[in-house]
């Protein structure tokens, strides 16, 4: 599932958008663009982000940028044409999300943030806390952070094995009081997705791109990220063009007393 910026409705606007997109591609080929994607994984072992980083490293260059075992930063670069995509994985982010100041540099100049959560954690308890609800809380903290008010988020929701789990053990109503779908797979996915995307506090400047993932569709997942990055760049260009067309404020006239 993909949430994109609202499409233009008028033919003239669509034509203008197409021209701007062509201009963006031409600029990327001529100058070489760079995009930074920050990966934050809610899985206990960072498995989804780790798998993605390994896939990116197979296509480009990767290296560890820090040696700390509990908060190491890993970077991998992937070239697509003349555009460089820098993937930065903040390991074990979920363990110290409350101390985000020490990782502030990771949020600088970010094009997009990829956030990984596991819907299969709906009945998993850790330190007396429901794992999925904890992920939703962390996502809420991220959306309300001053660092991401102008940054779009790519939300990946793991659903591998979810239908079987739901059929065996429906979500506990005590943890999800507003959910009434029982073990219905589609209803629970829609419910969980809405819980996440409803937390966007900056819909005018930040878009949430959402995608269901499994371990077998890594190629599709990477393509989804690249597609979202193109859309983010296009939206930024459109906004810049719109700002240029805004009339300048009229100067004040008359004399003051």
Residue pairs with C-beta under 8 A, 6 or more apart in sequence:
1 193
1 210
1 211
1 212
2 209
2 210
2 211
2 224
2 227
2 228
3 197
3 207
3 208
3 209
3 210
4 207
4 209
4 231
5 207
5 231
5 235
7 14
8 14
8 16
8 17
16 241
17 234
17 238
20 234
20 237
20 238
20 241
21 234
23 237
24 230
24 233
24 234
24 237
27 33
28 81
28 82
28 83
29 81
29 82
30 82
31 82
32 82
32 83
32 84
33 82
33 83
33 84
33 233
34 83
34 84
34 85
34 86
35 83
35 84
35 85
35 86
35 111
35 112
35 229
35 233
36 86
36 88
36 109
36 110
36 111
37 85
37 86
37 87
37 88
37 110
37 111
37 112
37 113
37 114
37 154
37 225
37 229
38 88
38 90
38 106
38 107
38 110
38 112
38 113
38 114
39 49
39 52
39 53
39 87
39 88
39 89
39 90
39 113
39 114
39 116
40 49
40 90
40 93
40 94
40 113
40 114
40 115
40 116
40 142
41 47
41 48
41 49
41 50
41 89
41 93
41 94
41 116
42 94
42 115
42 116
42 117
42 118
42 131
42 134
42 135
42 138
43 49
43 94
43 116
43 118
43 158
44 94
44 126
46 89
46 91
46 92
48 116
48 118
48 156
48 158
48 213
49 89
49 91
49 114
49 116
50 89
51 215
51 218
52 87
52 89
52 114
52 218
52 221
52 222
53 62
53 74
53 76
53 87
53 89
55 218
55 219
55 222
56 62
56 76
56 77
56 78
56 85
56 87
56 222
57 76
59 78
59 79
60 76
60 77
60 78
60 79
61 76
61 77
62 74
62 75
62 76
62 77
63 74
63 75
63 76
64 72
64 73
64 74
64 75
65 72
65 73
65 74
65 75
66 72
66 73
70 91
70 92
70 95
70 96
71 90
71 91
71 92
71 96
71 102
71 103
72 91
72 92
73 88
73 89
73 90
73 91
73 103
73 106
74 88
74 89
74 91
75 86
75 87
75 88
75 89
76 86
76 87
76 89
77 84
77 85
77 86
77 87
78 84
78 85
78 87
79 85
80 226
85 225
85 226
85 229
88 106
90 103
90 106
93 103
94 134
94 135
94 138
97 138
97 141
97 142
98 141
100 107
100 145
100 147
104 147
107 145
107 147
107 148
107 151
110 147
110 148
110 151
111 151
111 229
111 232
111 233
112 151
112 152
112 153
112 154
112 209
112 225
112 228
112 229
112 232
113 142
113 148
113 151
113 152
113 153
113 154
114 153
114 154
114 156
114 225
115 139
115 142
115 153
115 154
115 155
115 156
116 156
116 158
117 132
117 135
117 136
117 139
117 155
117 156
117 157
117 158
117 196
118 131
118 132
118 135
118 157
118 158
119 132
119 157
119 158
119 159
119 162
119 188
119 189
119 192
120 158
120 159
120 160
120 161
120 162
120 165
121 130
121 131
121 132
121 135
122 130
122 132
122 165
122 171
122 172
122 175
122 176
122 188
122 192
123 130
123 165
123 169
123 171
123 172
123 175
124 130
124 131
124 132
125 131
126 134
130 172
130 175
132 175
132 192
133 175
136 195
136 196
136 199
139 155
139 196
139 199
140 199
142 148
142 153
143 153
143 199
143 200
143 201
143 202
143 206
144 199
144 201
148 202
148 206
149 201
149 202
149 205
149 206
150 202
150 205
150 206
151 206
152 206
152 207
152 208
152 209
152 228
152 232
153 200
153 206
153 207
153 208
153 209
154 208
154 209
154 210
154 211
154 224
154 225
154 228
155 196
155 197
155 208
155 209
155 210
155 211
156 211
156 212
156 213
156 221
157 189
157 192
157 193
157 196
157 210
157 211
157 212
157 213
158 212
158 213
158 214
159 189
159 212
159 213
159 214
160 213
160 214
160 215
160 216
162 185
162 188
162 189
163 185
166 183
166 184
166 185
166 188
167 183
168 183
169 183
170 182
170 183
171 179
171 182
171 183
171 188
173 179
176 191
178 191
179 187
179 188
179 191
181 187
181 188
181 191
189 212
193 210
196 208
196 210
197 208
197 210
200 206
200 208
207 231
207 232
207 235
209 224
209 228
209 231
211 221
211 224
213 221
